[in-house]
Amino acid sequence: MELVAEKKESDNKISSNPNSQSVVDPNPTATADKESEDRERQARDLKAGLHPLKVEAFWVCYCHLARPSSLPSPTDLHLFKEGIRPLWEDSANCNGGKWIIRFKKAVSGRFWEDLVLALVGDQLDYRDNICGVVLSIRFNEDILSVWNRNASDHQAVMALRDAIKRNLKLPYSYVMEYKAHDASLRDKSSYRNTWLRG
């Protein structure tokens, strides 16, 4: 498993300058090339920050990490299996998706730790289908997401949801959302426009 923390700059900054104007790029090809270059740069930066660890070394590091409640917004913590990058385009992730679980800030740290313990300790059912987990610390809420390999296998997706709820001791009625990574690529959003709730 690899653990990466990154401070995210706000993707959706709104200018407070009343004189600001939007500019439409007359050359959409150049915009697509720039987006591709930005994704490649992000992948290189991410790879430079990855550190594969054995279970024992992971726990030594984990004990010294800042707790989620002390991290600034927005921050993302990634814990992925060795060789899998936390990118939608990674070959292990590209056909998959993620279960999204929203929590109040006061309780998210406990659920994050429970999920990390389950993954590192191989306690979560359907672990072969799991690529990794992300904790996204945001201003009003924190979001846990569990990434899986195959979004088209509805039965496996629903079984993973049930395993997550069981492991985190969430009531069966607790609402979780699912989003395929190809949908995230299309709308350039991790957590908006989810297509399955359960």
C-alpha positions as CSV (number, residue, x, y, z in Angstrom):
1,M,0.0,0.0,0.0
2,E,1.2,3.5,-0.7
3,L,0.1,6.6,1.3
4,V,0.2,10.0,-0.3
5,A,-1.1,13.3,1.1
6,E,-1.4,16.3,-1.1
7,K,-2.7,19.8,-0.5
8,K,-5.1,20.6,-3.2
9,E,-5.5,24.1,-4.6
10,S,-9.1,24.9,-5.1
11,D,-10.2,23.8,-8.6
12,N,-13.2,26.1,-8.8
13,K,-12.0,29.5,-7.7
14,I,-14.4,32.3,-8.4
15,S,-13.0,35.7,-8.9
16,S,-14.3,38.3,-6.5
17,N,-13.2,41.1,-8.9
18,P,-16.3,42.6,-10.4
19,N,-14.3,43.7,-13.4
20,S,-13.1,40.2,-14.3
21,Q,-14.2,38.7,-17.5
22,S,-14.4,35.1,-18.9
23,V,-12.4,34.5,-22.0
24,V,-13.4,31.7,-24.4
25,D,-10.4,30.0,-26.0
26,P,-10.8,30.2,-29.7
27,N,-8.5,27.3,-30.2
28,P,-10.0,24.2,-28.4
29,T,-7.2,22.0,-29.6
30,A,-4.7,24.1,-27.7
31,T,-6.9,23.8,-24.6
32,A,-7.1,20.0,-24.9
33,D,-3.3,19.9,-25.3
34,K,-2.8,22.0,-22.2
35,E,-5.2,19.8,-20.3
36,S,-3.2,16.7,-21.4
37,E,0.1,18.3,-20.4
38,D,-1.4,19.3,-17.0
39,R,-2.6,15.6,-16.4
40,E,0.9,14.3,-17.4
41,R,2.6,16.9,-15.0
42,Q,0.2,15.9,-12.2
43,A,1.0,12.2,-12.8
44,R,4.7,12.9,-12.6
45,D,4.3,15.0,-9.5
46,L,2.1,12.3,-7.9
47,K,4.6,9.5,-8.7
48,A,7.4,11.5,-7.1
49,G,5.4,11.6,-3.9
50,L,4.5,7.9,-3.7
51,H,6.3,5.7,-1.2
52,P,5.6,1.9,-1.2
53,L,5.7,0.5,2.3
54,K,5.5,-3.0,3.8
55,V,2.8,-3.3,6.5
56,E,5.2,-2.9,9.4
57,A,6.8,0.2,8.0
58,F,3.3,1.6,7.1
59,W,2.2,1.5,10.8
60,V,5.4,3.2,11.9
61,C,4.7,6.0,9.4
62,Y,1.0,6.1,10.1
63,C,1.5,6.6,13.9
64,H,3.4,9.9,13.0
65,L,0.9,11.2,10.5
66,A,-1.2,14.2,11.3
67,R,-4.8,13.2,12.0
68,P,-7.4,14.2,9.4
69,S,-9.0,16.7,11.8
70,S,-5.7,18.7,11.9
71,L,-5.2,18.9,8.2
72,P,-6.2,22.0,6.2
73,S,-9.0,22.1,3.6
74,P,-8.7,21.1,0.8
75,T,-6.4,18.1,1.3
76,D,-6.6,14.6,-0.1
77,L,-5.0,11.5,1.5
78,H,-4.5,8.5,-0.8
79,L,-3.9,4.9,0.2
80,F,-3.5,2.6,-2.9
81,K,-2.1,-0.8,-3.6
82,E,1.4,-0.9,-4.8
83,G,1.7,-0.1,-8.5
84,I,-1.7,1.7,-8.7
85,R,-1.6,5.4,-9.0
86,P,-4.6,7.4,-7.6
87,L,-5.6,8.6,-11.0
88,W,-8.7,7.9,-13.0
89,E,-6.5,7.1,-16.1
90,D,-4.4,4.5,-14.3
91,S,-4.8,1.1,-16.0
92,A,-6.1,-0.5,-12.8
93,N,-8.6,2.3,-12.3
94,C,-9.8,3.3,-15.8
95,N,-12.6,0.7,-16.0
96,G,-13.6,1.2,-12.4
97,G,-15.3,3.7,-10.2
98,K,-15.6,4.6,-6.6
99,W,-18.1,4.4,-3.7
100,I,-18.4,7.9,-2.1
101,I,-19.2,8.2,1.6
102,R,-19.8,11.7,3.0
103,F,-19.2,12.4,6.7
104,K,-19.4,15.2,9.1
105,K,-16.0,16.5,9.9
106,A,-16.2,15.4,13.6
107,V,-16.4,11.7,12.7
108,S,-14.5,11.3,9.5
109,G,-11.2,10.6,11.2
110,R,-12.6,7.5,13.0
111,F,-14.1,6.1,9.8
112,W,-10.9,6.8,7.8
113,E,-8.8,5.0,10.4
114,D,-11.3,2.0,10.5
115,L,-11.1,1.8,6.7
116,V,-7.3,2.0,6.7
117,L,-7.1,-0.7,9.4
118,A,-9.4,-3.0,7.4
119,L,-7.5,-2.5,4.1
120,V,-4.0,-2.9,5.5
121,G,-5.1,-5.8,7.7
122,D,-6.9,-7.6,4.7
123,Q,-10.2,-7.5,6.7
124,L,-12.4,-6.0,4.0
125,D,-14.2,-8.5,1.7
126,Y,-13.8,-8.1,-2.0
127,R,-10.3,-6.6,-1.5
128,D,-9.1,-8.0,-4.8
129,N,-11.6,-5.6,-6.5
130,I,-10.3,-2.6,-4.4
131,C,-7.6,-0.3,-5.9
132,G,-7.4,2.1,-3.0
133,V,-9.1,4.6,-0.8
134,V,-9.1,8.4,-0.6
135,L,-10.0,10.8,2.2
136,S,-10.9,14.2,0.8
137,I,-10.9,16.9,3.4
138,R,-13.2,19.7,2.4
139,F,-14.6,22.8,4.1
140,N,-18.1,21.6,5.0
141,E,-17.6,17.8,5.0
142,D,-15.1,15.1,4.5
143,I,-15.5,12.4,1.9
144,L,-14.2,8.9,1.9
145,S,-14.0,7.1,-1.4
146,V,-13.2,3.5,-2.1
147,W,-11.9,2.9,-5.6
148,N,-12.7,-0.4,-7.4
149,R,-11.5,-2.0,-10.6
150,N,-14.7,-2.8,-12.5
151,A,-17.7,-0.4,-12.6
152,S,-19.6,-2.6,-15.0
153,D,-19.9,-5.6,-12.7
154,H,-23.0,-4.4,-10.8
155,Q,-23.1,-7.4,-8.5
156,A,-19.5,-6.8,-7.4
157,V,-20.1,-3.1,-7.0
158,M,-23.1,-3.6,-4.7
159,A,-21.3,-6.4,-2.8
160,L,-18.4,-3.9,-2.1
161,R,-20.9,-1.3,-0.9
162,D,-22.3,-3.9,1.6
163,A,-18.8,-4.9,2.7
164,I,-17.9,-1.2,3.4
165,K,-21.1,-0.6,5.3
166,R,-20.6,-3.8,7.3
167,N,-16.9,-2.9,8.1
168,L,-17.6,0.7,9.1
169,K,-20.7,-0.4,11.0
170,L,-22.9,2.0,9.0
171,P,-26.6,1.4,9.1
172,Y,-27.9,-0.3,5.9
173,S,-30.0,2.8,5.2
174,Y,-26.9,5.0,5.2
175,V,-26.7,6.6,1.7
176,M,-23.5,6.1,-0.3
177,E,-23.0,7.2,-3.9
178,Y,-21.2,5.5,-6.7
179,K,-19.5,7.1,-9.7
180,A,-17.6,5.4,-12.6
181,H,-14.2,7.0,-13.3
182,D,-15.0,7.4,-17.0
183,A,-17.9,9.7,-15.9
184,S,-15.5,11.6,-13.7
185,L,-13.2,12.1,-16.7
186,R,-16.1,13.4,-18.8
187,D,-17.4,15.9,-16.3
188,K,-14.0,16.6,-14.6
189,S,-15.4,16.0,-11.2
190,S,-14.9,13.4,-8.5
191,Y,-18.0,13.9,-6.5
192,R,-20.7,15.6,-8.6
193,N,-23.2,13.8,-10.8
194,T,-23.1,10.4,-9.1
195,W,-25.3,7.8,-10.9
196,L,-26.0,5.2,-8.2
197,R,-27.0,5.6,-4.6
198,G,-27.2,2.8,-2.1
